Amino acid sequence: MHIVIMGCGRVGTALATSLSHLDHSVAVIDMDPLAFRRLGDDPESRGIRPIRGVGFDRDTLIEAGIERAGAFAAVSSGDNSNIIAARVARETFGVSRVIARIYDPKRAEVYERLGIPTVATVPWTSSRLLKGLLGETTTEAWRDPTGAVALLHVAPDEAWVGRSVGEFEAATGGRVAIVTRFGAGQVPDEETIVQAGDALHLLAPVAAVPAVKQAASRPPEVVSR
């Protein structure tokens, strides 16, 4: 997959390096040519192409290969620039996976409502950005010291919207501990209804993790009544 990154700071560099190691092609946009030094010598030999320019400029984005990109990450140092670039990538070029780093978590909620996933700088890292770009819907967030129980971060299939947490638990065999909705966490009960954009933190036996991932990534079974 081809991925365009705006911002060649520490996060952008880490993302580009990780993606190239996974055999994705990457274009990194930055206005400062000195920023590309972070990419090391001859980055193009590793599938990373530096592009000097403004990350929301149409011509710059086209030069970076936005028209064939499967994902776009805006991780510059400016909230406004990141959001503008993310919206251009999504709305003008139709990139399906778009994510933006936001320094102000209060503003992040507003942008989430616009359909652009945002990552607040303080509690998140480049590894979570990477998972968002590659479309992973279930990832392991924690494992107890004995290795028996895992806490999974789950973005359930859209067909789960309108179904209850109790139904989701019955299908996955896990226990939903936290529902994160518009950036705010809440402790659900069995009657809590899954809404669009919800992220679930689910506890499950480690041995059951593959089954949980499979169940969470597909529509719920049709139950006869």
Wavefront OBJ file of the C-alpha trace (Angstrom):
o trace
v 0.000 0.000 0.000
v 1.135 3.561 -0.668
v 0.873 5.917 2.321
v 1.371 9.685 2.482
v 2.571 11.316 5.699
v 2.530 15.055 6.373
v 5.220 16.013 8.870
v 8.769 14.712 9.144
v 9.196 15.151 12.880
v 9.852 12.315 15.302
v 6.393 10.770 14.873
v 6.354 11.107 11.100
v 9.834 9.632 10.858
v 8.897 6.708 13.125
v 5.777 6.036 11.064
v 7.632 6.189 7.756
v 10.366 3.862 9.016
v 7.879 1.337 10.431
v 5.793 1.356 7.270
v 8.814 0.866 5.030
v 9.846 -2.119 7.149
v 6.410 -3.568 6.404
v 7.097 -3.155 2.665
v 4.710 -0.231 2.144
v 5.748 2.675 -0.068
v 5.764 6.031 1.729
v 5.906 9.705 0.786
v 6.751 12.189 3.554
v 5.817 15.847 3.106
v 7.509 18.658 5.022
v 8.235 22.325 4.345
v 11.667 22.163 5.979
v 14.214 20.283 3.838
v 16.419 19.822 6.912
v 13.681 17.734 8.516
v 14.351 14.962 6.020
v 17.729 14.327 7.672
v 15.770 12.324 10.255
v 15.028 9.749 7.552
v 18.709 8.848 7.262
v 20.806 8.370 4.151
v 19.136 7.494 0.855
v 15.579 6.996 2.194
v 14.238 6.335 -1.315
v 16.194 3.091 -1.426
v 14.004 2.004 1.497
v 10.769 3.064 -0.179
v 10.497 6.471 1.533
v 10.216 9.499 -0.752
v 10.747 12.986 0.771
v 8.518 15.710 -0.706
v 9.164 19.350 0.113
v 5.967 21.395 0.294
v 2.768 22.194 2.155
v 0.826 19.106 3.162
v -2.576 20.456 2.150
v -1.456 21.891 -1.198
v -3.096 19.991 -4.063
v -0.012 19.871 -6.297
v 2.207 18.766 -3.416
v -0.199 15.985 -2.501
v -0.412 14.804 -6.100
v 3.393 14.758 -6.312
v 3.383 12.641 -3.154
v 1.075 10.126 -4.807
v -2.122 10.925 -2.927
v -4.242 9.758 -5.878
v -3.080 6.176 -5.362
v -2.667 6.333 -1.589
v -4.497 3.885 0.654
v -3.876 5.980 3.771
v -2.871 9.479 4.875
v -1.458 10.665 8.213
v -1.195 14.328 9.216
v 1.354 14.518 12.047
v 2.882 17.979 11.732
v 3.265 20.313 14.716
v 0.117 22.320 13.928
v -3.451 21.266 14.707
v -4.987 23.466 12.002
v -2.592 22.254 9.318
v -3.189 18.641 10.273
v -6.957 18.969 10.104
v -6.956 20.889 6.817
v -4.636 18.333 5.239
v -6.686 15.425 6.569
v -9.907 16.872 5.199
v -8.331 17.521 1.784
v -7.067 13.932 1.664
v -10.482 12.559 2.632
v -12.843 14.928 0.820
v -10.876 15.931 -2.289
v -8.908 12.776 -3.012
v -11.161 10.171 -1.398
v -8.493 8.505 0.733
v -10.306 5.933 2.854
v -7.964 5.807 5.844
v -7.104 9.253 7.184
v -5.800 10.109 10.634
v -4.643 13.380 12.198
v -2.583 14.151 15.279
v -4.161 16.825 17.481
v -2.486 18.560 20.406
v -5.734 19.859 21.895
v -7.900 16.866 22.967
v -10.990 19.099 23.253
v -10.741 19.962 19.583
v -10.165 16.318 18.718
v -13.762 15.473 19.645
v -15.067 18.034 17.146
v -12.985 16.578 14.354
v -14.043 13.032 15.239
v -17.608 14.168 14.527
v -16.440 15.195 11.047
v -15.429 11.614 10.432
v -11.675 12.123 10.777
v -10.013 9.885 13.394
v -7.745 11.992 15.590
v -4.930 11.077 17.941
v -4.189 13.258 20.967
v -0.430 13.668 21.358
v -0.067 12.958 25.068
v -1.743 9.553 25.532
v -0.943 8.108 22.124
v 2.213 7.030 20.304
v 3.301 6.407 16.762
v 2.505 2.718 17.174
v -1.203 3.521 17.630
v -1.083 5.787 14.585
v 0.421 2.904 12.643
v -2.411 0.593 13.662
v -4.959 3.180 12.623
v -3.383 3.615 9.211
v -3.234 -0.092 8.506
v -6.839 -0.603 9.552
v -6.319 -3.009 12.423
v -9.661 -3.284 14.241
v -8.565 -5.332 17.258
v -5.247 -4.797 19.006
v -3.828 -5.954 22.316
v -3.429 -3.071 24.778
v -2.347 -4.988 27.905
v -1.687 -8.489 29.201
v -1.642 -9.568 32.853
v 1.703 -10.772 34.326
v 0.666 -14.438 34.105
v -0.106 -14.096 30.399
v -3.591 -15.516 30.869
v -5.777 -12.450 30.281
v -5.523 -9.735 27.621
v -7.145 -6.320 27.354
v -8.102 -5.725 23.731
v -8.851 -2.425 21.980
v -11.678 -3.234 19.574
v -13.352 -1.239 16.803
v -16.319 -3.521 16.076
v -17.741 -4.114 12.624
v -20.243 -1.403 11.631
v -23.035 -3.965 11.678
v -22.748 -4.017 15.492
v -24.074 -0.453 15.664
v -27.473 -0.571 17.351
v -26.743 -3.881 19.103
v -26.145 -4.196 22.839
v -22.861 -4.706 24.676
v -24.369 -7.889 26.110
v -24.838 -9.305 22.608
v -21.259 -8.369 21.715
v -19.932 -10.089 24.844
v -21.944 -13.224 24.093
v -20.567 -13.356 20.538
v -16.932 -12.704 21.453
v -16.658 -14.485 24.791
v -15.084 -11.407 26.388
v -16.133 -8.775 28.888
v -16.376 -5.140 27.763
v -14.807 -3.001 30.491
v -14.804 0.430 28.825
v -16.623 2.071 25.926
v -14.865 5.144 24.509
v -17.299 7.452 22.747
v -16.270 10.837 21.274
v -13.066 10.671 23.280
v -14.748 10.039 26.652
v -14.674 6.691 28.447
v -17.636 5.119 30.203
v -18.303 1.862 32.038
v -21.044 0.030 30.112
v -23.626 -2.505 31.216
v -25.253 -5.255 29.184
v -27.925 -2.882 27.891
v -25.497 -0.259 26.575
v -26.015 0.160 22.829
v -23.016 0.220 20.511
v -22.877 3.470 18.513
v -20.972 4.414 15.366
v -17.342 5.237 16.147
v -17.317 3.471 19.525
v -14.069 1.882 20.674
v -14.397 -0.994 23.130
v -11.835 -2.225 25.650
v -12.571 -5.895 26.167
v -11.042 -8.408 28.594
v -10.629 -11.952 27.316
v -8.529 -15.071 27.961
v -5.403 -14.932 25.810
v -6.302 -18.272 24.261
v -9.580 -16.756 23.056
v -8.029 -13.665 21.429
v -8.094 -15.059 17.835
v -11.780 -15.925 18.217
v -12.531 -12.471 19.639
v -10.798 -10.796 16.687
v -12.776 -12.892 14.236
v -16.119 -12.221 15.926
v -15.471 -8.484 16.283
v -14.509 -8.082 12.619
v -17.696 -9.558 11.193
v -21.409 -8.737 11.449
v -23.361 -10.290 14.333
v -25.186 -13.508 13.703
v -28.880 -13.106 12.859
v -30.787 -14.360 15.866
v -34.182 -15.972 15.269
v -36.887 -14.852 17.636
l 1 2 3 4 5 6 7 8 9 10 11 12 13 14 15 16 17 18 19 20 21 22 23 24 25 26 27 28 29 30 31 32 33 34 35 36 37 38 39 40 41 42 43 44 45 46 47 48 49 50 51 52 53 54 55 56 57 58 59 60 61 62 63 64 65 66 67 68 69 70 71 72 73 74 75 76 77 78 79 80 81 82 83 84 85 86 87 88 89 90 91 92 93 94 95 96 97 98 99 100 101 102 103 104 105 106 107 108 109 110 111 112 113 114 115 116 117 118 119 120 121 122 123 124 125 126 127 128 129 130 131 132 133 134 135 136 137 138 139 140 141 142 143 144 145 146 147 148 149 150 151 152 153 154 155 156 157 158 159 160 161 162 163 164 165 166 167 168 169 170 171 172 173 174 175 176 177 178 179 180 181 182 183 184 185 186 187 188 189 190 191 192 193 194 195 196 197 198 199 200 201 202 203 204 205 206 207 208 209 210 211 212 213 214 215 216 217 218 219 220 221 222 223 224 225
